[in-house]
C-alpha cells in the first residue's frame, strides 16, 4: 500500500470477547456483528444510507440462516441498498474482508465500506449427514466447529494445534517462554480493561436478564484465567507437546468492524 493511498479507516468497533458458553452465548454471530456494525457506523459519523458495502468474514456459518452478513447489516439498521457479502478464509476471514474492502474503495467501486469478522463458536451446531437415511446402526454427530473450522480438511482429526506444535519444534520455542508470555499477555489485558485502554474500541452488548437488562462491556476470558496454574497445565495436543490451553487461542464469541 502506498503512502498516498486515499483509503482510510475512519472508525473501528468490537464487542467484548465472550468465552465458550459464556456471557455472549445467547447471541448468534450475526447478532453480535450487528452491534459492532452499528457502533462503527455511528463512530464514523456517516449516515447508514451512505454505506455501499458490508463485508463480513465468518467461518462457522451453519445454523445461522442465509447470508449472515445481510442479517447483521439489517439488524444494525443499514438499508438494503448496501451490499452484503459473507466470506470465509478461516482465521483470516476478517482480515481478508478488510483487504477486499480496501480494494473496492481503491478501485472506485464503493465510497464507504464496513468490513470485519464475526464468530460465535458457542453456537456452532453438531451436524448429522442423514439425508439419505440410516439403514442400520447409530448415527454420527460431527462438530461444525471442528469439522469446518479447527481440523485439517485433508487429514481429518488433525487439529490446528498439531500444526502449532510443528511450528514450536521448527522455531525451537520453549514451554517456559510460552507460559511466561501467556501470563504477561493476560496481565496486560486485565490492566488495559481496568485502566480504560479498551473503552474506545468496545461496543457493549446489552442482554435481557431476569432482573433487567445487563450490559456486557469487558472481555470474559482474561478475568477467568488462573495465572498461577498455567505452568502446571498439561499439553493440549499430545503428551509430549508444549502448547496448553493457556497458550492456545481461546474458543470465543465476538465480532470486530472497521468503517
C-alpha positions, 0 to 999 in steps of 0.5 A: 500500500502506498503512502498516498493511498486515499483509503482510510479507516475512519472508525473501528468497533468490537464487542467484548470477547465472550468465552465458550458458553459464556456471557455472549452465548445467547447471541448468534454471530450475526447478532453480535456483528450487528452491534459492532456494525452499528457502533462503527457506523455511528463512530464514523459519523456517516449516515447508514444510507451512505454505506455501499458495502458490508463485508463480513468474514465468518467461518462457522456459518451453519445454523445461522440462516442465509447470508449472515452478513445481510442479517447483521447489516439489517439488524444494525439498521443499514438499508438494503441498498448496501451490499452484503457479502459473507466470506470465509478464509478461516482465521483470516476471514476478517482480515481478508474482508478488510483487504477486499474492502480496501480494494473496492474503495481503491478501485472506485467501486464503493465510497464507504465500506464496513468490513470485519469478522464475526464468530460465535463458536458457542453456537456452532451446531453438531451436524448429522449427514442423514439425508439419505437415511440410516439403514442400520446402526447409530448415527454420527454427530460431527462438530461444525466447529471442528469439522469446518473450522479447527481440523485439517480438511485433508487429514481429518482429526488433525487439529490446528494445534498439531500444526502449532506444535510443528511450528514450536519444534521448527522455531525451537520455542520453549514451554517456559517462554510460552507460559511466561508470555501467556501470563504477561499477555493476560496481565496486560489485558486485565490492566488495559480493561481496568485502566480504560485502554479498551473503552474506545474500541468496545461496543457493549452488548446489552442482554435481557436478564431476569432482573433487567437488562445487563450490559456486557462491556469487558472481555470474559476470558482474561478475568477467568484465567488462573495465572498461577496454574498455567505452568502446571497445565498439561499439553493440549495436543499430545503428551509430549507437546508444549502448547496448553490451553493457556497458550492456545487461542481461546474458543470465543464469541465476538465480532470486530468492524472497521468503517 
